[in-house]
Amino acid sequence: MWAYLRSIGRHVEWMEDAVAIRFSTPESEGVGTTFETDTKVGPLRLTDQMVVTSWEPGREMGIRHTGVVTGTGRFTLAADGAATRFSWEEDLTFPWWMGGRLSGSAGARVLKRIWTRNLANLRHHFDRPGEAAGPGEAAGPGEAAGPGEAAG
């Protein structure tokens, strides 16, 4: 799974809200990598600026959002029996004109639906015949563990 996730430019393949990703550093992976993501949620469009803050191959990728939307995000991978558990955490602050802090609001419900679909898209990538997980990683059927986790 890490072999696929580490390719940040490919996140548009499974993140429905990510339209395009452009790197602003020569590196496309590792701590210090910066990139912009064109994001679309319904009629709203923006360019999300991000920097990679943690990078532990096979285990974790941390992101800091530094543009109009600010906050942090983190993907973690952990062994879960014969599979790999993928967890996704986000703590974001939106400008007032986009609803401000979204906890408990209609915006939070919309983002939860989008991120749940994103997790399903990611899982689908590994459920397809002929798709293999990276070395030492397992992918396969599993139940979604919550809004920010998927077993695959």
Contacts in CASP RR format, 6 or more apart in sequence:
PFRMAT RR
TARGET T0000
AUTHOR 0000-0000-0000
METHOD contacts of the structure
MODEL  1
MWAYLRSIGRHVEWMEDAVAIRFSTPESEGVGTTFETDTKVGPLRLTDQM
VVTSWEPGREMGIRHTGVVTGTGRFTLAADGAATRFSWEEDLTFPWWMGG
RLSGSAGARVLKRIWTRNLANLRHHFDRPGEAAGPGEAAGPGEAAGPGEA
AG
1 58 0 8 1.000
1 77 0 8 1.000
1 84 0 8 1.000
1 86 0 8 1.000
1 126 0 8 1.000
1 133 0 8 1.000
1 134 0 8 1.000
1 137 0 8 1.000
1 139 0 8 1.000
1 152 0 8 1.000
2 57 0 8 1.000
2 58 0 8 1.000
2 59 0 8 1.000
2 77 0 8 1.000
2 134 0 8 1.000
2 137 0 8 1.000
3 133 0 8 1.000
3 134 0 8 1.000
3 135 0 8 1.000
3 137 0 8 1.000
4 10 0 8 1.000
4 125 0 8 1.000
4 126 0 8 1.000
4 134 0 8 1.000
5 61 0 8 1.000
5 75 0 8 1.000
5 77 0 8 1.000
5 86 0 8 1.000
6 29 0 8 1.000
6 57 0 8 1.000
6 58 0 8 1.000
6 61 0 8 1.000
7 28 0 8 1.000
7 29 0 8 1.000
8 21 0 8 1.000
8 23 0 8 1.000
8 28 0 8 1.000
8 29 0 8 1.000
8 33 0 8 1.000
8 35 0 8 1.000
8 52 0 8 1.000
9 21 0 8 1.000
9 23 0 8 1.000
9 28 0 8 1.000
9 35 0 8 1.000
11 18 0 8 1.000
11 21 0 8 1.000
11 37 0 8 1.000
12 18 0 8 1.000
12 19 0 8 1.000
12 20 0 8 1.000
12 21 0 8 1.000
13 121 0 8 1.000
13 125 0 8 1.000
14 118 0 8 1.000
14 121 0 8 1.000
14 122 0 8 1.000
14 124 0 8 1.000
14 125 0 8 1.000
15 118 0 8 1.000
15 121 0 8 1.000
16 114 0 8 1.000
16 117 0 8 1.000
16 118 0 8 1.000
16 121 0 8 1.000
17 39 0 8 1.000
17 40 0 8 1.000
17 41 0 8 1.000
17 114 0 8 1.000
17 118 0 8 1.000
18 37 0 8 1.000
18 38 0 8 1.000
18 39 0 8 1.000
19 37 0 8 1.000
19 38 0 8 1.000
19 39 0 8 1.000
19 40 0 8 1.000
19 45 0 8 1.000
20 37 0 8 1.000
20 38 0 8 1.000
21 35 0 8 1.000
21 36 0 8 1.000
21 37 0 8 1.000
21 38 0 8 1.000
22 35 0 8 1.000
22 36 0 8 1.000
23 33 0 8 1.000
23 34 0 8 1.000
23 35 0 8 1.000
24 34 0 8 1.000
24 35 0 8 1.000
24 36 0 8 1.000
25 32 0 8 1.000
25 33 0 8 1.000
25 34 0 8 1.000
25 35 0 8 1.000
27 33 0 8 1.000
28 35 0 8 1.000
29 52 0 8 1.000
29 55 0 8 1.000
30 52 0 8 1.000
30 55 0 8 1.000
31 52 0 8 1.000
31 53 0 8 1.000
31 54 0 8 1.000
31 55 0 8 1.000
32 51 0 8 1.000
32 52 0 8 1.000
32 53 0 8 1.000
33 51 0 8 1.000
33 52 0 8 1.000
34 49 0 8 1.000
34 50 0 8 1.000
34 51 0 8 1.000
34 52 0 8 1.000
35 49 0 8 1.000
35 50 0 8 1.000
36 47 0 8 1.000
36 48 0 8 1.000
36 49 0 8 1.000
36 50 0 8 1.000
37 47 0 8 1.000
37 48 0 8 1.000
37 50 0 8 1.000
38 45 0 8 1.000
38 46 0 8 1.000
38 47 0 8 1.000
38 48 0 8 1.000
39 45 0 8 1.000
39 46 0 8 1.000
39 47 0 8 1.000
39 48 0 8 1.000
41 110 0 8 1.000
41 111 0 8 1.000
41 114 0 8 1.000
44 98 0 8 1.000
46 68 0 8 1.000
46 69 0 8 1.000
46 98 0 8 1.000
47 67 0 8 1.000
47 68 0 8 1.000
48 65 0 8 1.000
48 67 0 8 1.000
48 68 0 8 1.000
48 69 0 8 1.000
49 65 0 8 1.000
49 66 0 8 1.000
49 67 0 8 1.000
50 63 0 8 1.000
50 64 0 8 1.000
50 65 0 8 1.000
50 66 0 8 1.000
51 63 0 8 1.000
51 64 0 8 1.000
51 66 0 8 1.000
52 61 0 8 1.000
52 62 0 8 1.000
52 63 0 8 1.000
53 62 0 8 1.000
53 63 0 8 1.000
53 64 0 8 1.000
53 72 0 8 1.000
54 60 0 8 1.000
54 61 0 8 1.000
54 62 0 8 1.000
54 74 0 8 1.000
55 61 0 8 1.000
55 62 0 8 1.000
58 77 0 8 1.000
58 137 0 8 1.000
59 76 0 8 1.000
59 77 0 8 1.000
59 78 0 8 1.000
60 74 0 8 1.000
60 75 0 8 1.000
60 76 0 8 1.000
60 77 0 8 1.000
61 74 0 8 1.000
61 75 0 8 1.000
62 72 0 8 1.000
62 73 0 8 1.000
62 74 0 8 1.000
62 75 0 8 1.000
63 72 0 8 1.000
63 73 0 8 1.000
63 74 0 8 1.000
64 71 0 8 1.000
64 72 0 8 1.000
64 73 0 8 1.000
65 71 0 8 1.000
65 72 0 8 1.000
65 73 0 8 1.000
65 92 0 8 1.000
68 94 0 8 1.000
68 95 0 8 1.000
68 98 0 8 1.000
69 92 0 8 1.000
69 93 0 8 1.000
69 94 0 8 1.000
69 95 0 8 1.000
69 98 0 8 1.000
70 92 0 8 1.000
70 93 0 8 1.000
71 90 0 8 1.000
71 91 0 8 1.000
71 92 0 8 1.000
71 93 0 8 1.000
72 89 0 8 1.000
72 90 0 8 1.000
72 91 0 8 1.000
73 88 0 8 1.000
73 89 0 8 1.000
73 90 0 8 1.000
73 91 0 8 1.000
73 92 0 8 1.000
74 87 0 8 1.000
74 88 0 8 1.000
74 89 0 8 1.000
75 86 0 8 1.000
75 87 0 8 1.000
75 88 0 8 1.000
76 86 0 8 1.000
76 87 0 8 1.000
76 89 0 8 1.000
77 84 0 8 1.000
77 85 0 8 1.000
77 86 0 8 1.000
77 87 0 8 1.000
77 137 0 8 1.000
78 84 0 8 1.000
78 85 0 8 1.000
78 87 0 8 1.000
79 85 0 8 1.000
80 151 0 8 1.000
80 152 0 8 1.000
81 138 0 8 1.000
82 138 0 8 1.000
83 138 0 8 1.000
83 139 0 8 1.000
83 140 0 8 1.000
83 142 0 8 1.000
83 151 0 8 1.000
83 152 0 8 1.000
84 133 0 8 1.000
84 137 0 8 1.000
84 138 0 8 1.000
84 139 0 8 1.000
84 151 0 8 1.000
84 152 0 8 1.000
85 145 0 8 1.000
85 149 0 8 1.000
85 150 0 8 1.000
85 151 0 8 1.000
85 152 0 8 1.000
86 119 0 8 1.000
86 122 0 8 1.000
86 149 0 8 1.000
86 150 0 8 1.000
86 151 0 8 1.000
86 152 0 8 1.000
87 145 0 8 1.000
87 148 0 8 1.000
87 149 0 8 1.000
88 115 0 8 1.000
88 119 0 8 1.000
88 148 0 8 1.000
88 149 0 8 1.000
89 148 0 8 1.000
90 115 0 8 1.000
92 102 0 8 1.000
93 100 0 8 1.000
93 101 0 8 1.000
94 100 0 8 1.000
94 101 0 8 1.000
94 102 0 8 1.000
99 105 0 8 1.000
99 107 0 8 1.000
102 108 0 8 1.000
102 111 0 8 1.000
112 147 0 8 1.000
115 147 0 8 1.000
115 148 0 8 1.000
116 144 0 8 1.000
116 147 0 8 1.000
116 148 0 8 1.000
119 144 0 8 1.000
119 148 0 8 1.000
119 149 0 8 1.000
119 150 0 8 1.000
120 144 0 8 1.000
120 150 0 8 1.000
122 150 0 8 1.000
123 142 0 8 1.000
123 144 0 8 1.000
123 150 0 8 1.000
123 152 0 8 1.000
125 131 0 8 1.000
126 133 0 8 1.000
126 139 0 8 1.000
126 140 0 8 1.000
126 152 0 8 1.000
127 139 0 8 1.000
127 140 0 8 1.000
127 141 0 8 1.000
127 152 0 8 1.000
131 139 0 8 1.000
132 139 0 8 1.000
133 139 0 8 1.000
133 140 0 8 1.000
138 152 0 8 1.000
139 152 0 8 1.000
140 152 0 8 1.000
141 152 0 8 1.000
142 150 0 8 1.000
142 151 0 8 1.000
142 152 0 8 1.000
143 151 0 8 1.000
144 150 0 8 1.000
144 151 0 8 1.000
145 151 0 8 1.000
END
